[in-house]
Amino acid sequence: MTDDGVRVGDVAAPAPAAGEVLLRVETVGVNQLDLNVIAGAGPGAAARLPRTLGLDPAGTVAAVGAGVDANLIGSEVVAKPNIPCGHCRWCGEHRESECPAQEVLGVHRDGGACEAVAVPLSVVFPRHGLPAATATAAVHSVPIVLNAFDAADVRVGERVLVTGAGGVLGRVALDIGRHLGTSVTAASRHPVPDLPAGVREIVTGPTSDLAGAVTPSDRFDVVIDTSGSAALLAQAVALLGWCGRAVFCAASVDADLHVDAHAFYLQRRRLVGVASATFDQVTRGLELVRQGAVHVPIAQRFPLDDIHSAYAAFAAPRHGKVIIDV
Ligand SMILES: [Zn+2]
């Protein structure tokens, strides 16, 4: 096997500090940020190695630190990856996704790809009956897409184009768009498996030729880009109508985006980048999954001892999250 930079080993069990809980982990997801940590690239460069990976652990509260209600022990919970500082102007306005001092589980501190992890109580959410794997799959992906829709200030009946619709975030965006009563168009290189009813599909082909695949009259009120491709985003932005909004929420986005600034001015367009999510968006996102309004596909599951296979599966073409069972 080639060296993927990951080691499985025994470490001392953490103790929850004041304001923290100790989570007995059942599941954790594989995410692009894990690969960034391993490579020391992009947002992963903030990690000091060795680091226990794992952004989105779900499990049961096993112990509590000082100042935390001991009645929480035994609660089924999931942890939100981004940990806001709780003190800044943005945190004070409940805009936790915009906290400039937020830390990330598995990047700035040890994450949940292990049997037990200590996390601040502030980022621990009740599962309300959701299975651990479902909660792990949902806790990052659904709230960030909700954040994108919130940023777009989307209205019932608006025409929403989702680019990168074949990926996990894209698939979630199709469900949220439908749930919000918008007219949803999915753009993807390949046909989207299990395309939700009522969603129109544009298959762009392997070169992501969106401009060549739309009809001349296609215009959209909102673009939700989950692809991370600047070339695709630029094509989508060009399809915005009057007062159109484009929001991108891919973890790895190209740097060079070319847009027609003149059209932005004349057409009153907006372009927004969103990352992470507020506490409120996490609560709403988990509830949408619990209600069945949003489905997060799970492609494959692997035991922790076989974490190397989980990372290999993540890198291969897939439809859904890769989950590690601890
Ligand atoms: Zn803050």
Residues whose N, C-alpha, C, O or C-beta is under 5 A from the ligand:
A	BS01	ZN	P84 C85 G86 H87 C88 C91 C99 P100
